[in-house]
């Protein structure tokens, strides 16, 4: 596939299913993701794959509670269960002061 075609046909997906993703697919996606460009080639990412739904829900509760108790970080609308605000795309829990892993 040509680069221009890929750029023009790229789509953001915001509707998800509960269908499990097999390990081989996850590994292929991570292998591809490590080739993404980064500023000054710093590659500041790390990947964690969580498969246990209870553990995922636990992490979601923790970050939501943390964001609600730290309003200076970003605005949070509890009814949405997700942070909102102009700084949201830049926020990562491990970069925020006071976040305990």
C-alpha positions as CSV (number, residue, x, y, z in Angstrom):
1,X,0.0,0.0,0.0
2,X,1.3,3.4,-0.9
3,X,2.1,5.9,1.9
4,X,-0.2,8.6,0.6
5,X,-3.1,6.0,0.3
6,X,-2.4,4.9,3.9
7,X,-2.5,8.5,5.2
8,X,-5.7,9.3,3.3
9,X,-7.5,6.1,4.4
10,X,-6.5,6.2,8.0
11,X,-9.5,6.4,10.4
12,X,-9.9,6.8,14.1
13,X,-12.1,4.1,15.7
14,X,-14.0,5.0,18.8
15,X,-16.3,2.1,19.1
16,X,-15.0,-1.1,20.5
17,X,-16.2,-4.7,21.1
18,X,-15.5,-7.1,23.9
19,X,-14.1,-9.6,21.5
20,X,-10.7,-10.9,22.7
21,X,-7.6,-10.2,20.6
22,X,-5.2,-13.1,20.1
23,X,-1.6,-12.8,21.4
24,X,-0.1,-13.0,18.0
25,X,-2.1,-9.9,16.9
26,X,-1.1,-8.0,20.0
27,X,2.6,-8.8,19.4
28,X,2.4,-7.8,15.8
29,X,0.8,-4.4,16.7
30,X,3.4,-3.7,19.4
31,X,6.2,-4.7,16.9
32,X,4.8,-2.2,14.5
33,X,4.3,0.5,17.2
34,X,7.9,0.6,18.1
35,X,8.7,1.9,14.7
36,X,6.5,5.0,15.2
37,X,8.5,8.3,15.0
38,X,9.3,10.2,18.1
39,X,10.8,13.6,18.9
40,X,14.6,13.4,18.8
41,X,14.2,9.6,18.4
42,X,13.8,9.4,22.2
43,X,11.1,6.6,21.9
44,X,9.6,7.5,25.3
45,X,7.1,4.7,25.3
46,X,6.5,1.5,27.2
47,X,3.9,-1.1,26.5
48,X,1.8,-3.2,29.0
49,X,-0.8,-5.7,27.8
50,X,-3.6,-6.3,30.3
51,X,-5.9,-9.2,29.5
52,X,-7.7,-9.6,32.8
53,X,-10.9,-7.6,32.7
54,X,-11.0,-7.1,36.5
55,X,-7.5,-5.8,36.5
56,X,-8.3,-3.4,33.6
57,X,-11.4,-2.2,35.5
58,X,-9.2,-1.7,38.6
59,X,-6.7,0.5,36.8
60,X,-9.5,2.5,35.2
61,X,-11.0,3.1,38.7
62,X,-7.6,4.1,40.1
63,X,-6.8,6.7,37.4
64,X,-10.3,8.1,37.4
65,X,-10.2,8.5,41.2
66,X,-6.7,10.0,41.0
67,X,-7.8,12.5,38.3
68,X,-10.9,13.4,40.3
69,X,-8.7,14.1,43.4
70,X,-6.2,16.2,41.4
71,X,-8.3,18.8,39.6
72,X,-5.3,21.0,38.8
73,X,-4.2,18.3,36.3
74,X,-7.2,18.5,34.0
75,X,-10.9,18.9,34.1
76,X,-12.8,15.7,34.7
77,X,-16.5,15.1,33.9
78,X,-17.5,12.1,36.2
79,X,-20.5,11.4,34.0
80,X,-18.2,10.7,31.0
81,X,-15.8,8.5,33.0
82,X,-13.0,10.1,31.1
83,X,-10.8,13.2,31.5
84,X,-11.5,16.2,29.3
85,X,-9.6,19.4,28.6
86,X,-6.9,20.8,26.4
87,X,-4.1,19.0,28.2
88,X,-5.7,15.6,28.0
89,X,-3.7,14.2,25.1
90,X,-0.4,15.0,26.8
91,X,-1.3,13.5,30.2
92,X,0.1,10.1,31.1
93,X,-0.3,8.9,34.7
94,X,3.4,8.0,35.1
95,X,4.4,11.5,34.2
96,X,2.1,13.2,36.7
97,X,3.4,14.2,40.2
98,X,1.9,12.1,42.9
99,X,0.9,9.2,40.7
100,X,1.8,5.9,42.4
101,X,2.0,2.8,40.2
